[in-house]
Every structure is written in structure tokens, then in C-alpha cells.
């Protein structure tokens, strides 16, 4: 299934907003459409209706909100496109689950944690340097994942996005060590 195709194949988040299923979107148009849909689907519009009508309105409003939050966020949008392509990054194993980043990468993550301990002992400047290096690498992984999505390489995109997740979690650890997680 091509993620570049229009969303005529079902009611996904892109279809909800009437936009093409692709990474690059017009954020202003998304915002305008969100406001239109939210207004039209607001539960107050069926006030006094049946319980079923109220429940359906609440469900529709909730679906619009979830779709909007996903599509407006660059990382969530990329991960959602990978999911539409058949790979769920929130699952492990199997053909439809997140790819394994491999033993070499996992060993590298252990080494990064050791570097974090050393940087923590060396002081804030060392933590800042480590954070900057990992943040740059994380951004590069996200960019590579987006490029893979645009090339219709869902498996490649999934691998880049899995590594991006690992690096983001590591950045959270760096922030916690530096006292920035408040």
C-alpha cells in the first residue's frame, strides 16, 4: 500500500481531514479544517438529542481531536504513516511490528549510557555537549525516516523512527541527569 496515495481506502486521520495521505501537509489548511470539523461535530450541536446521538457526537469529536494531534505533530505524523504502511512501532516482532535495531545499535546505547555517567561526573558543559550530539543524531534519524516515507520505503522509515525513539528516550535520561526534566 502506498502511503502517498489519497486516502480513499478508509477512514484514517488523513481522510478525516480530507487531505492526501503523505508526510508534507499544509499546516494552516489542517488548522482551518480542524476548526471547521470541531465546530460541526461539537456535542453541543446535538444537545437535547437522544443518548445515541450524544454518544456519537462525543466519539466523532474525540476522533477529530486525536486525528488533529497526530497530524500536526511531525513525529506522530511520520509514525502514523508508517503504521498505515503496515508497521506498528508500538508492537514488537513479526512482520507488522517495529523492526529490531540490531545488536550493534543496542551495544551503542549501553555505551551512550556509560558516556552519560562520565558526562554527569564531568559537569553541565559535558552533559550539554552530549545532549547536543545526540539531539543532532536524533533529528537526522527523523529526517531519514521522513525521506524514506516520501520514497515509499516503509520498512526503512520504521527503522529510522525506532532509532529516533531510542535516542529521544536517551535524551530524556540526559535531561533527567542534568535536572531539566521538571
C-alpha positions as CSV (number, residue, x, y, z in Angstrom):
1,X,0.0,0.0,0.0
2,X,1.4,3.3,-1.0
3,X,1.2,5.9,1.7
4,X,1.4,8.6,-1.0
5,X,-2.0,7.6,-2.3
6,X,-5.0,9.6,-1.4
7,X,-7.0,8.2,1.5
8,X,-9.9,6.7,-0.4
9,X,-9.2,3.3,1.2
10,X,-10.8,4.0,4.6
11,X,-11.5,6.5,7.3
12,X,-8.0,7.2,8.6
13,X,-6.8,10.5,10.0
14,X,-6.0,11.9,6.6
15,X,-9.4,11.0,5.3
16,X,-11.0,12.6,8.4
17,X,-9.5,15.9,7.3
18,X,-9.9,15.3,3.6
19,X,-6.2,15.6,2.8
20,X,-3.8,13.3,0.9
21,X,-2.0,10.6,2.8
22,X,1.6,11.9,2.7
23,X,4.1,13.5,5.1
24,X,4.1,17.0,3.7
25,X,0.9,18.8,4.7
26,X,-0.3,22.4,4.7
27,X,-0.5,23.1,8.5
28,X,-2.6,26.2,8.1
29,X,-5.1,24.3,6.0
30,X,-5.1,21.5,8.6
31,X,-5.8,24.1,11.3
32,X,-8.6,25.6,9.4
33,X,-10.2,22.2,8.7
34,X,-9.8,21.2,12.3
35,X,-11.7,24.3,13.4
36,X,-14.5,23.5,10.9
37,X,-14.8,19.9,11.8
38,X,-14.7,20.7,15.6
39,X,-17.4,23.2,15.2
40,X,-19.6,20.9,13.1
41,X,-19.1,17.8,15.3
42,X,-19.3,19.5,18.7
43,X,-21.6,17.6,21.1
44,X,-23.5,20.8,21.9
45,X,-24.9,20.7,18.4
46,X,-27.0,17.7,19.3
47,X,-27.9,18.9,22.8
48,X,-31.4,17.6,23.5
49,X,-30.9,14.7,21.2
50,X,-31.0,11.0,22.0
51,X,-28.4,9.4,24.1
52,X,-27.1,7.6,21.0
53,X,-26.8,10.9,19.1
54,X,-24.9,12.4,22.0
55,X,-22.5,9.4,22.3
56,X,-21.9,9.5,18.5
57,X,-21.1,13.3,18.7
58,X,-18.7,12.8,21.5
59,X,-17.0,9.9,19.7
60,X,-16.7,11.9,16.5
61,X,-15.4,15.0,18.4
62,X,-12.8,12.7,20.1
63,X,-11.8,11.2,16.8
64,X,-11.2,14.6,15.3
65,X,-9.1,15.7,18.2
66,X,-6.9,12.6,18.1
67,X,-6.5,12.9,14.3
68,X,-5.6,16.6,14.6
69,X,-3.0,16.0,17.4
70,X,-1.4,13.2,15.3
71,X,-1.3,15.1,12.0
72,X,0.0,18.4,13.4
73,X,3.0,16.7,15.2
74,X,5.8,15.8,12.8
75,X,7.0,12.7,14.7
76,X,3.5,11.4,15.3
77,X,2.5,12.0,11.7
78,X,5.6,10.1,10.4
79,X,4.9,7.2,12.8
80,X,1.2,7.2,11.8
81,X,2.2,7.0,8.1
82,X,4.4,4.0,8.9
83,X,1.5,2.4,10.8
84,X,-0.7,3.0,7.7
85,X,2.0,1.3,5.7
86,X,1.7,-1.8,7.8
87,X,4.3,-1.4,10.6
88,X,3.1,-0.6,14.1
89,X,6.0,0.9,16.0
90,X,4.2,0.2,19.3
91,X,4.3,-3.5,18.7
92,X,7.4,-5.7,18.7
93,X,8.3,-8.6,16.5
94,X,6.6,-10.1,13.5
95,X,6.2,-8.6,10.1
96,X,3.8,-5.8,11.4
97,X,5.8,-4.8,14.4
98,X,8.7,-2.4,15.0
99,X,11.9,-3.6,13.4
100,X,14.8,-4.7,15.7
101,X,17.5,-2.0,15.6
102,X,20.2,-4.8,15.9
103,X,22.7,-5.8,18.5
104,X,25.3,-3.2,17.4
105,X,22.9,-0.4,18.0
106,X,21.8,-1.8,21.4
107,X,25.5,-2.1,22.4
108,X,25.9,1.6,21.3
109,X,23.1,2.6,23.6
110,X,24.8,0.9,26.5
111,X,28.0,2.8,25.6
112,X,26.0,6.0,25.5
113,X,24.6,5.4,29.0
114,X,28.2,4.9,30.1
115,X,29.1,8.2,28.4
116,X,26.2,9.8,30.3
117,X,27.6,8.7,33.6
118,X,31.0,10.2,32.6
119,X,29.4,13.4,31.4
120,X,27.4,13.7,34.6
121,X,30.6,13.4,36.7
122,X,32.4,16.0,34.4
123,X,29.7,18.6,34.8
124,X,27.0,20.6,33.0
125,X,29.2,21.5,30.0
126,X,29.9,17.8,29.3
127,X,26.1,17.0,29.6
128,X,25.3,19.8,27.2
129,X,27.8,18.5,24.6
130,X,26.4,15.0,24.9
131,X,22.9,16.3,24.6
132,X,23.7,18.4,21.5
133,X,25.4,15.4,19.8
134,X,22.5,13.0,20.5
135,X,19.9,15.6,19.6
136,X,21.5,16.2,16.2
137,X,21.7,12.5,15.6
138,X,18.0,12.1,16.6
139,X,17.0,14.8,14.2
140,X,19.0,13.2,11.4
141,X,17.1,9.9,12.1
142,X,13.8,11.6,11.9
143,X,14.8,13.3,8.7
144,X,16.0,10.0,7.2
145,X,12.7,8.4,8.3
146,X,10.7,11.2,6.6
147,X,12.8,10.8,3.4
148,X,12.1,7.0,3.5
149,X,8.4,7.7,3.8
150,X,8.5,10.0,0.8
151,X,10.4,7.3,-1.1
152,X,7.7,4.8,-0.1
153,X,10.3,2.8,1.9
154,X,8.1,2.0,4.9
155,X,10.5,-0.6,6.4
156,X,13.4,1.8,6.2
157,X,11.3,4.6,7.7
158,X,10.3,2.3,10.5
159,X,13.9,1.5,11.3
160,X,14.9,5.2,11.4
161,X,11.9,6.0,13.6
162,X,12.7,3.2,16.0
163,X,16.2,4.5,16.4
164,X,14.8,8.1,16.8
165,X,12.6,6.8,19.7
166,X,15.6,5.2,21.4
167,X,17.6,8.4,21.0
168,X,14.7,10.5,22.3
169,X,14.4,8.3,25.4
170,X,18.2,8.7,25.9
171,X,17.7,12.5,25.7
172,X,15.1,12.2,28.4
173,X,17.7,10.5,30.5
174,X,20.3,13.2,29.8
175,X,17.7,15.8,30.8
176,X,16.9,14.0,34.0
177,X,20.6,13.7,34.8
178,X,21.0,17.5,34.2
179,X,17.9,18.3,36.2
180,X,16.0,19.6,33.2
181,X,13.0,17.1,33.4
182,X,10.9,19.3,35.7
